[in-house]
Amino acid sequence: MSYGEIIHSSKEIEDLLNNSNLSFENLRYLAREVSENTWSPFSQFPVGAVVVGIDQSKKLKVFSGTNVEPTISLGVCAE
């Protein structure tokens, strides 16, 4: 695949993932590490999340995040 080429199937995505060093175990470990940065004084429930994306040049990108609770809860939060 060349730069800017469109991905046409889930098989292409599967091949990209299989040819990378990303495994479910690696991603789960990262999510647990990220959850240590949570600020959850009310729920006491740390949440870590990891998302894998693919950029325009067909490179995998990993994004991570954690929950941060507001000081005043006006609704239900979903990270």
N, C-alpha and C positions, 0 to 999 in steps of 0.2 A: 504494500500500500504506500502510496506517495502522499506528500503533504497536501492537505486539503481534500483528500478523497473521502467520500461519504462511506460510513459503515452501513452495510446493507442487511446484516443478519446477526443474530445472537451468537452464531458460531464464530464470527470475527471477534466479537467481544470476548468470548470464551478463550480463543487463541491468545489474545492480548494478555489476559489474566494468567493463563497457563505459562506463558513465556516470561512472566515477571517473577519477582521474589515475594510477591504478595500472596499470603495464604490466609485462610480463615483464622488459623491460630495467631498469626502475626497481627491481624486486624483486631482480634479479640483482646490480645495483649495491649495494643495501643489504646483501645477504648477503656480498658481498666486503668491504664496509666493516666489518661486524660481525666477520668472521673475523680482522680485525687485532687484536681484543681477546682472542684465544685465549690459553690457557696450555697449551702442548703441548710441554714440554721432552723428553719421551721419544719420541714419534712424529714430532715436527717436522712435523705435518700439521694446519695450521689449518683448522677447520671453521666455517662460518657458515651459519645457517639462518634462513629467513623463512617465516612462516605467515600467511595472510590468513583472518580469521574474520568473521562477521557477528553483530552483537549483536542484542538484542531489538527495538531501534528501527530495524533494517535499515541500520545504519551499518557500514561496513567497518572492521575493526580489524586492525592489523599487529603481529605479535609477532615478535621476533627473539631469537636466542641463539647461543652459541658453545660450543665444547668446552673443558672444563677437566679436565686429566688429574690423577688422584690421585697422591700421592707413592708409594704402594705399590699395584701392580696386582694385584687378586685375581681378576680376571675380564675379560671382554670388555666394553668400553663401546660404547654406541651412542647418539649424540646425536640 
